[in-house]
Amino acid sequence: MQFEVRALSPDNRLQTLTVDAVDALAARRDVEARKFAVVTLHAARAGVRTARRGGFSLVMFSQELLALLEAGLSLVEALEGLVEKETNPVSRGIMEGLIARIREGARLSDAVAAQAGFFPPLFVGIVRAAERTSDLPQALRRYIDYQTRLDMVRSRIVSATIYPAVLFSVGGLVGLFLMTYVVPRFAAVYKDSGRDMPFMSRLLLGWGEFLGQHPLLVGATVAALVAALVWFVRRNAREGRWAQLARRLPGISERARILELSRLYLTLGMLLDGGIPIVAAMEMVEGALSPETCQRLRRAGADVAHGEPLSEAFERHALSTPIALRMLRVGERSGQLGAMLMRSANFYEGESARWIERFSKVFEPALMALIGGVIGVIIVLLYMPIFDLAGSLQ
């Protein structure tokens, strides 16, 4: 993993260094060994992306560690077992860094916090809470269940978009083939006939003739559009902007809001069940939300810190729904706020799954009809001059 370090050299000059190390502590030691005084140290973004592409999976790590702990191994023995079987150099380096920190006397929560590029604050928080109760396996189970549920929602959304994307791509390729290969040949035949044609047919044939005469321009334009689409998708996926884009689309904005609130309830409920104080839990959740929702959550957290009930703070800052608000009030009265938050998340997860299924059943046939209509219009405009000629012969 790479770290960017700003440090003072022995001659008191400020320099920026790039250091390869398993964690932040190792990077600091490396810099200090060169007689530099560290000013700031943080993970380099490029290093984080490269490391994540290296194949380290936090869910897989949690599942394997849980299995070894439940088998009766100590934490260090379990980590050593994972290192022995690991062939991926990135994952191996991460686990070796954890073992080194623990043998130096650090707690597991501090060891994972030192490798922030691989372990998010949420994972660090539940591990730190588990250390108070000495129940790390339960914390790992809770995190695995949480991540599995998020992955299920994500997979439903991805599955709902795959078929329309394939259908749109195939329809676009068919339309491009008609316009660049079929239409120019019809244009050549009609031009030799010397007959007048309907205006729309002339317009279509003109475009087809132009595209047929400039294949390089067509290929370059298509390649540029595909590259722009790939860049747009990757950029939004990397920066987490899909939720913001979805909330601007009519008909989808409210459902996107419900999905984000469901994630908020699930994450917050899991942290509260793990024994984390409510204000601290609300701060940990911020990284999983959009900037707009994050600002509202901060304001709600300030109200809760001043003694206001969570239900009233959520209602004031538009972080609740009618169903969730009732469940929150019941949870506050019964002392089971975490459980009620997770029940709210379950309710809206089921509702969202049904909505995604209904949306797919309506959108896919509509898209198919639209693509078929466009191709049908092209075919009809191509054959209209032939119909006119057949009518004149009769």
C-alpha positions in Angstrom: 0.0 0.0 0.0 1.3 3.5 -0.8 1.3 6.5 1.5 1.9 10.1 0.7 4.0 11.7 3.5 4.9 15.4 3.9 8.0 15.6 6.1 10.8 17.8 7.2 14.2 16.7 6.0 17.3 16.9 8.2 18.1 20.3 6.8 14.5 21.5 7.6 13.1 21.5 4.1 9.5 20.3 3.6 9.3 17.4 1.1 6.6 15.1 -0.2 7.5 11.4 -0.1 5.7 8.3 -1.4 6.3 5.3 0.8 5.3 1.6 0.2 4.2 0.0 3.5 1.7 -2.5 4.9 0.1 0.2 7.1 0.4 3.8 8.3 2.6 2.9 11.3 5.1 1.0 9.1 5.2 4.0 6.7 5.9 6.4 9.6 8.7 4.2 10.9 10.2 4.0 7.4 10.2 7.8 7.0 11.6 8.4 10.5 14.4 5.9 9.9 15.5 8.3 7.1 15.8 11.1 9.7 12.7 12.9 8.5 10.1 14.4 10.8 6.6 13.5 9.7 4.2 16.4 9.2 1.2 14.6 7.6 0.7 11.1 6.4 -2.2 9.6 4.5 -3.0 6.8 2.1 -2.3 7.6 -1.6 -5.5 7.3 -3.6 -3.8 5.5 -6.5 -2.3 3.0 -3.9 -5.7 2.4 -2.5 -7.3 1.7 -5.8 -4.4 -0.6 -6.8 -4.6 -2.5 -3.6 -8.3 -3.0 -3.9 -7.8 -4.3 -7.4 -5.3 -6.7 -5.8 -8.2 -8.9 -4.7 -8.6 -8.2 -1.0 -12.2 -8.9 0.1 -13.2 -7.7 3.5 -16.3 -9.9 3.5 -14.2 -13.0 2.6 -11.7 -12.1 5.3 -14.4 -11.7 7.9 -16.0 -15.0 7.0 -12.7 -16.9 7.2 -11.7 -15.2 10.4 -15.1 -16.0 11.9 -14.8 -19.7 11.0 -11.4 -20.0 12.6 -12.4 -18.2 15.8 -15.5 -20.4 16.1 -13.2 -23.4 15.7 -11.4 -22.4 19.0 -8.3 -20.6 17.6 -7.0 -17.5 19.2 -7.0 -14.2 17.2 -3.3 -14.4 16.4 -3.5 -18.1 15.5 -6.4 -17.4 13.2 -4.6 -14.6 11.4 -1.5 -16.8 11.1 -3.6 -19.5 9.5 -5.0 -17.0 7.0 -1.5 -15.8 6.1 -0.3 -19.4 5.5 -3.1 -20.2 3.1 -3.1 -16.8 1.3 -1.4 -16.6 -2.1 -2.5 -13.0 -2.9 0.4 -10.7 -1.9 -1.9 -7.8 -1.1 -4.1 -9.8 1.3 -1.0 -11.5 2.8 0.6 -8.1 3.5 -2.6 -6.8 5.1 -2.8 -9.8 7.5 0.9 -9.7 8.3 0.5 -6.0 9.2 -2.4 -6.9 11.5 -0.3 -9.7 13.2 2.7 -7.3 13.7 0.5 -4.6 15.3 -1.2 -7.1 17.6 2.1 -8.7 18.8 3.3 -5.2 19.6 0.4 -4.9 22.1 -2.2 -3.1 19.9 -5.8 -4.0 19.9 -7.4 -5.4 16.7 -9.5 -2.3 16.3 -6.3 -0.1 16.3 -4.6 -2.5 13.9 -7.4 -2.4 11.4 -7.8 1.4 11.8 -4.1 1.8 10.8 -5.0 0.3 7.4 -7.9 2.6 6.6 -7.6 1.9 2.9 -8.9 -1.6 3.4 -11.0 -1.4 6.5 -13.8 1.2 6.5 -14.7 3.2 9.7 -17.9 1.0 10.0 -15.9 -2.2 10.4 -13.4 -0.5 12.8 -16.4 0.7 14.9 -18.0 -2.7 15.3 -14.7 -4.3 16.1 -14.0 -1.7 18.7 -17.5 -2.2 20.2 -16.9 -6.0 20.3 -13.7 -5.5 22.2 -15.7 -4.1 25.1 -17.8 -7.2 25.3 -15.1 -9.7 24.2 -17.4 -11.0 21.5 -15.6 -10.6 18.3 -17.3 -13.5 16.5 -20.7 -11.9 17.0 -19.5 -8.6 15.6 -18.1 -10.4 12.5 -21.4 -12.2 12.0 -23.2 -8.9 12.3 -20.9 -7.3 9.7 -21.2 -10.2 7.3 -25.0 -10.2 7.5 -25.0 -6.4 7.0 -22.7 -6.5 3.9 -24.6 -9.5 2.5 -27.9 -7.7 2.6 -26.4 -4.6 1.0 -25.0 -6.8 -1.8 -28.4 -8.4 -2.3 -30.0 -5.0 -2.9 -27.1 -4.0 -5.2 -27.4 -7.2 -7.2 -31.1 -6.7 -7.6 -30.5 -3.2 -9.1 -27.7 -4.5 -11.3 -29.8 -7.4 -12.5 -32.7 -5.0 -13.4 -30.4 -2.9 -15.6 -28.5 -5.7 -17.4 -31.3 -6.8 -19.8 -32.3 -3.3 -20.8 -28.7 -2.4 -21.4 -28.2 -5.5 -23.6 -31.5 -4.8 -25.4 -30.6 -1.2 -26.1 -27.1 -2.1 -27.3 -28.4 -4.8 -29.7 -31.1 -2.4 -31.0 -28.5 0.3 -31.5 -26.3 -2.0 -33.5 -29.2 -3.2 -35.7 -30.2 0.4 -36.4 -26.6 1.4 -37.2 -26.3 -1.6 -39.6 -29.5 -0.5 -41.4 -28.4 3.1 -41.7 -24.8 2.4 -42.8 -25.3 -0.7 -45.0 -28.9 -1.3 -46.1 -30.2 2.3 -46.5 -27.2 3.5 -48.8 -28.0 0.6 -51.2 -31.6 1.5 -51.4 -30.6 5.1 -52.0 -28.5 4.1 -55.0 -31.4 2.1 -56.5 -34.0 4.9 -56.0 -31.6 7.5 -57.4 -31.4 5.6 -60.7 -35.2 5.3 -60.9 -35.7 9.1 -61.2 -39.0 9.0 -59.3 -40.1 11.5 -56.7 -40.2 10.1 -53.1 -42.0 11.1 -49.9 -40.1 13.7 -47.9 -39.4 11.4 -44.9 -38.0 8.8 -47.2 -35.8 11.3 -48.9 -34.5 12.5 -45.5 -33.8 8.9 -44.4 -32.0 8.0 -47.6 -30.0 11.2 -47.5 -28.8 10.4 -44.0 -28.1 6.8 -45.0 -26.1 7.9 -48.0 -24.0 10.3 -45.9 -23.2 7.6 -43.3 -22.4 5.1 -46.0 -19.9 7.5 -47.6 -18.1 8.3 -44.3 -17.6 4.9 -42.5 -14.5 6.2 -40.7 -16.4 9.2 -39.3 -19.2 6.8 -38.1 -16.7 4.4 -36.5 -14.9 7.3 -34.7 -18.2 8.8 -33.5 -19.4 5.4 -32.1 -16.1 4.7 -30.5 -16.1 8.2 -28.9 -19.6 7.7 -27.6 -18.7 4.3 -26.1 -15.6 5.7 -24.5 -17.6 8.6 -23.0 -20.2 6.2 -21.7 -17.5 4.0 -20.1 -15.8 7.1 -18.5 -19.2 8.4 -17.2 -20.1 5.0 -15.6 -16.6 4.6 -14.0 -16.5 8.1 -12.7 -19.9 7.9 -11.1 -19.2 4.5 -9.7 -15.9 5.6 -8.2 -17.3 8.8 -6.7 -20.5 7.3 -5.6 -22.8 9.6 -7.5 -25.4 7.1 -8.7 -27.7 7.9 -5.8 -27.5 11.6 -6.6 -28.3 11.0 -10.2 -31.2 8.6 -9.4 -32.7 11.2 -7.1 -33.0 13.7 -9.9 -35.0 11.3 -12.2 -38.7 11.7 -12.2 -40.5 8.6 -11.0 -37.3 7.1 -9.5 -36.3 9.9 -7.1 -38.6 8.9 -4.3 -37.6 5.2 -4.5 -33.9 6.2 -4.5 -34.5 8.2 -1.3 -36.3 5.2 0.3 -33.3 2.9 -0.7 -30.9 5.3 0.9 -32.9 5.6 4.1 -33.2 1.8 4.3 -29.4 1.7 4.2 -29.2 4.3 6.9 -31.6 2.4 9.1 -29.8 -0.9 8.6 -26.3 0.5 9.3 -27.4 2.5 12.3 -29.4 -0.4 13.7 -26.5 -2.8 13.4 -24.2 -0.3 15.2 -26.6 0.3 18.0 -27.2 -3.4 18.5 -23.4 -3.8 18.7 -23.3 -1.4 21.7 -22.0 1.7 20.0 -23.4 5.0 21.4 -26.0 6.6 19.1 -24.1 9.8 18.4 -20.9 7.9 17.6 -22.9 5.5 15.4 -24.5 8.4 13.5 -21.0 9.7 12.7 -19.8 6.3 11.5 -22.8 6.0 9.1 -21.9 9.3 7.2 -19.5 7.6 4.9 -22.3 5.4 3.4 -24.6 8.2 2.5 -24.9 10.9 -0.2 -23.6 14.4 0.7 -27.1 15.8 1.0 -28.3 13.1 3.3 -25.0 13.3 5.2 -25.6 17.0 6.0 -29.1 16.3 7.3 -27.7 13.4 9.4 -25.1 15.7 11.0 -27.9 18.2 11.9 -30.0 15.4 13.4 -26.9 14.1 15.3 -26.4 17.6 16.8 -30.0 17.6 18.0 -29.7 14.1 19.5 -26.5 15.2 21.2 -28.5 17.9 22.9 -31.0 15.4 24.3 -33.7 15.3 21.6 -35.2 11.9 20.8 -34.0 10.3 17.6 -37.5 10.0 16.1 -38.1 13.8 16.4 -34.6 14.6 15.0 -35.2 12.3 12.0 -38.6 13.7 11.4 -37.4 17.3 11.6 -34.6 16.7 9.1 -36.5 14.6 6.6 -34.7 11.3 7.5 -37.8 9.3 8.3 -40.9 7.8 6.6 -44.3 7.3 8.2 -43.6 3.6 8.9 -40.1 4.2 10.2 -41.2 7.1 12.4 -43.8 4.9 14.2 -41.2 2.1 14.6 -38.6 4.5 16.0 -41.1 5.8 18.6 -41.9 2.2 19.6 -38.2 1.4 19.9 -37.6 4.5 22.1 -40.3 3.5 24.4 -39.2 -0.2 24.6 -35.4 0.4 24.7 -35.0 -1.6 21.4 -34.1 1.3 19.1 -31.5 -0.8 17.1 -33.9 -3.7 16.5 -36.7 -1.3 15.3 -34.3 0.4 12.9 -33.3 -2.9 11.4 -37.0 -3.9 11.1 -37.7 -0.6 9.3 -34.8 -1.5 6.9 -36.3 -5.0 6.4 -39.7 -3.5 5.6 -38.3 -1.1 3.0 -35.9 -3.6 1.5 -38.9 -5.9 0.7 -40.9 -3.0 -0.6 -38.0 -1.9 -2.8 -37.4 -5.4 -4.1 -41.1 -5.6 -5.2 -40.9 -2.2 -6.8 -37.7 -3.1 -8.8 -39.5 -6.3 -10.0 -42.5 -4.3 -11.2 -40.4 -1.6 -12.8 -38.5 -4.3 -14.8 -41.7 -5.9 -16.0 -43.0 -2.6 -17.3 -39.7 -1.0 -18.5 -38.3 -3.9 -20.5 -41.4 -4.4 -22.8 -41.6 -0.6 -23.2 -38.0 -0.4 -24.3 -38.4 -3.4 -26.6 -41.5 -1.7 -28.2 -39.6 1.6 -28.6 -36.6 -0.1 -30.3 -38.9 -2.2 -32.5 -40.8 0.9 -33.4 -37.7 2.8 -34.5 -36.5 -0.1 -36.6 -40.0 -0.5 -38.1 -40.1 3.2 -39.1 -36.8 2.8 -40.9 -38.1 -0.3 -42.8 -41.4 1.4 -43.7 -39.7 4.6 -45.0 -37.4 2.4 -47.1 -40.3 0.6 -48.7 -42.6 3.6 -49.2 -41.2 4.4 -52.7 -41.8 0.8 -53.7 -45.4 1.0 -52.5 -45.9 4.2 -54.6 -44.4 2.5 -57.6 -46.6 -0.5 -57.2 -49.7 1.8 -56.9 -48.8 3.6 -60.1 -48.4 0.4 -62.0 -51.8 -0.8 -61.0 
